């Protein structure tokens, strides 16, 4: 009998609070694998995206809100842009001497305005970005739902917009599903904790049926561990321990 997921349950529940994930997503143990599947009694419309997003039902209507932010922002990564030991965090802001020592030739104010969201800078995705618009249309999520820089959902958004090589995402009808799966990947620390089939360069992916690593630029049903129906909607995630 299937039981509610225990490992990573809190992480997954936080990813998709717009549906009652805790009552839908289940896991069982089959031959030493983690087997995510859907209760058989759920209506078909709820089985389309690993119980995460309901994207085959009518497209969500997102009402405009004047108070909604016009963009989603993330601070530039400290390790790539900042002097060692500094960041956009208020306790670790770089001083002018830090910038000089790192051979950065700009004032502290200019540097912060360029790199940190709190100072008007950072890496931003506008609300009218075509991929972002398509994602919100299919999920019903407002711009404000993507503001948390530590949330897997924001990491998934920036990946979709800036890194995903799958073509024509601005018109992709399965974009909600792709977003959901990439959010799971980031929520479970796929880049660092997965031993195989991650997005890391030269990662091993020795799974049957010639599956591809997660986050690769193919249709997501070709990613490892996933089973799909004939309409390319994910029905199961089966992972080895």
C-alpha positions in Angstrom: 0.0 0.0 0.0 1.3 3.4 -0.9 2.2 5.8 1.9 2.7 9.5 2.0 6.2 10.5 1.1 8.4 11.1 4.2 11.9 11.8 2.8 11.9 15.4 1.4 8.2 15.7 2.1 8.6 19.2 3.5 10.7 20.4 0.6 8.3 19.1 -2.0 5.3 20.5 -0.2 6.8 23.9 -0.1 7.5 23.8 -3.8 3.8 23.5 -4.8 1.6 25.0 -2.1 -1.0 25.9 -4.7 -2.2 22.3 -4.6 -2.6 20.0 -1.7 0.5 17.9 -2.5 0.7 16.1 0.8 -2.6 14.3 0.0 -1.6 13.5 -3.6 2.0 12.6 -3.9 2.8 9.1 -2.7 5.8 6.9 -2.6 6.3 3.1 -2.3 9.3 0.8 -2.3 9.8 -1.6 -5.2 13.0 -3.5 -5.6 15.0 -1.0 -3.7 13.7 2.0 -5.7 11.7 5.0 -4.7 8.5 4.9 -6.7 6.5 8.1 -6.9 3.1 7.6 -8.4 -0.5 8.8 -8.2 -3.4 7.3 -6.3 -5.5 5.4 -8.7 -8.7 7.2 -7.7 -7.6 10.7 -8.7 -9.3 12.1 -11.8 -7.2 12.0 -15.0 -6.8 15.8 -15.0 -4.8 15.6 -11.8 -2.4 12.9 -13.1 -0.8 15.0 -15.8 2.3 16.4 -14.1 3.5 14.1 -11.4 0.7 15.4 -9.2 2.4 18.7 -9.2 0.8 20.9 -11.9 -2.6 20.5 -13.5 -1.8 21.8 -17.0 -4.3 19.9 -19.2 -7.3 21.6 -17.5 -8.3 25.1 -18.8 -5.5 27.6 -18.7 -5.3 29.5 -15.5 -6.7 33.0 -15.5 -4.2 35.4 -13.8 -5.8 38.6 -12.9 -3.7 41.8 -13.1 -2.6 43.4 -9.9 -1.1 46.9 -9.8 0.9 45.9 -6.7 2.5 42.9 -8.4 6.3 43.3 -8.9 7.4 43.9 -12.5 10.3 41.6 -12.4 11.9 38.7 -10.4 15.4 39.3 -9.1 18.2 37.3 -7.7 21.6 38.6 -6.4 24.5 37.8 -8.6 26.4 34.8 -7.2 29.0 35.8 -4.7 31.6 33.3 -5.9 31.5 34.7 -9.5 31.1 38.5 -9.0 32.1 39.4 -5.4 35.3 39.8 -3.5 36.0 36.8 -1.4 33.9 36.8 1.8 31.4 39.4 0.7 27.9 39.2 -0.7 24.7 41.2 -1.0 23.8 40.2 2.6 23.7 43.3 4.9 26.4 41.8 7.2 28.8 41.0 4.4 28.6 43.9 2.0 31.9 44.6 0.3 33.8 47.7 1.3 35.7 49.9 -1.1 38.9 48.3 0.1 37.4 44.9 -0.7 36.8 46.0 -4.2 40.3 47.5 -4.7 41.8 44.3 -3.4 39.8 42.3 -5.9 40.8 44.7 -8.8 37.2 45.9 -9.2 37.3 49.5 -10.4 34.1 51.0 -9.4 32.6 52.7 -6.3 30.9 50.6 -3.6 27.6 52.2 -4.4 27.9 51.5 -8.1 28.9 48.0 -7.5 25.9 47.3 -5.2 23.5 48.9 -7.6 24.7 46.6 -10.3 24.9 43.4 -8.4 22.3 43.4 -5.5 18.5 43.3 -5.8 18.1 45.3 -2.6 20.0 48.2 -4.2 18.2 48.0 -7.6 20.6 45.7 -9.4 20.9 41.9 -9.6 19.9 39.5 -12.3 16.3 40.1 -13.3 13.5 38.5 -15.3 10.9 40.9 -16.4 7.2 40.0 -16.0 6.7 40.4 -19.8 9.5 37.9 -20.6 7.7 35.5 -23.1 8.8 32.3 -21.3 7.8 33.7 -17.9 4.4 34.8 -19.3 3.8 31.3 -20.7 4.7 29.7 -17.4 2.4 32.0 -15.4 -0.4 31.4 -17.9 -0.2 27.6 -17.3 0.4 27.6 -13.6 -1.7 30.6 -12.4 1.3 31.7 -10.2 1.7 35.5 -9.8 5.1 37.2 -10.2 5.4 37.5 -6.4 5.4 33.7 -6.0 8.9 33.7 -7.6 10.6 36.3 -5.4 12.2 34.0 -2.8 15.8 33.6 -3.9 16.2 30.5 -1.8 13.1 28.7 -3.3 13.5 25.9 -5.9 10.7 27.6 -7.9 12.9 30.7 -8.5 15.9 28.6 -9.4 13.7 26.7 -11.9 12.4 29.9 -13.4 15.9 31.3 -14.0 16.9 27.9 -15.5 14.0 27.9 -17.9 14.6 31.5 -19.0 18.4 31.6 -19.1 19.8 28.1 -19.5 17.2 25.6 -20.8 18.0 24.7 -24.4 14.7 23.1 -25.2 13.3 25.1 -28.2 10.3 27.5 -28.3 9.5 27.5 -24.5 7.4 30.6 -25.0 4.9 28.4 -26.9 5.5 25.2 -25.0 2.2 23.6 -23.8 4.1 21.4 -21.3 6.0 24.3 -19.7 4.2 23.8 -16.3 5.3 20.2 -16.2 8.9 21.1 -17.1 8.9 23.8 -14.4 7.5 21.4 -11.8 10.2 18.8 -12.6 13.0 21.3 -12.5 11.7 22.6 -9.2 11.9 19.1 -7.8 15.4 18.8 -9.1 16.5 22.0 -7.4 14.5 21.2 -4.3 16.3 17.9 -4.0 19.7 19.4 -4.7 20.2 17.6 -7.9 23.3 19.5 -8.9 25.2 18.5 -5.7 23.5 15.4 -4.2 22.5 13.2 -7.1 25.0 10.6 -7.9 23.8 10.1 -11.5 21.7 11.7 -14.2 22.2 15.2 -12.8 23.0 18.4 -14.8 26.6 18.2 -13.8 29.1 17.9 -16.7 30.1 14.3 -17.4 27.5 12.9 -14.9 26.9 9.2 -15.2 23.5 8.2 -16.3 23.5 4.4 -16.5 19.7 3.9 -16.6 17.8 1.6 -18.9 16.2 2.7 -22.2 18.8 5.2 -23.1 17.3 8.0 -21.0 18.9 11.4 -20.7 20.1 13.4 -17.7 17.7 15.7 -16.0 17.7 19.3 -17.2 19.1 18.3 -20.6 17.6 20.0 -23.6 15.2 17.2 -24.6 11.5 16.8 -23.9 11.3 16.0 -20.2 9.7 12.5 -20.8 13.2 11.5 -22.1 14.8 12.4 -18.7 15.9 9.5 -16.5 13.5 7.9 -14.0 10.3 9.3 -15.6 7.4 7.5 -17.2 4.9 9.3 -19.4 1.6 8.6 -21.1 1.1 8.9 -24.8 0.4 12.6 -24.5 3.8 13.2 -22.9 2.5 13.9 -19.4 4.5 12.4 -16.6 2.8 9.7 -14.7 5.6 8.2 -12.5 9.0 9.0 -11.1 11.0 5.8 -10.3 14.4 6.4 -8.7 17.0 3.9 -7.5 18.0 4.3 -3.9 
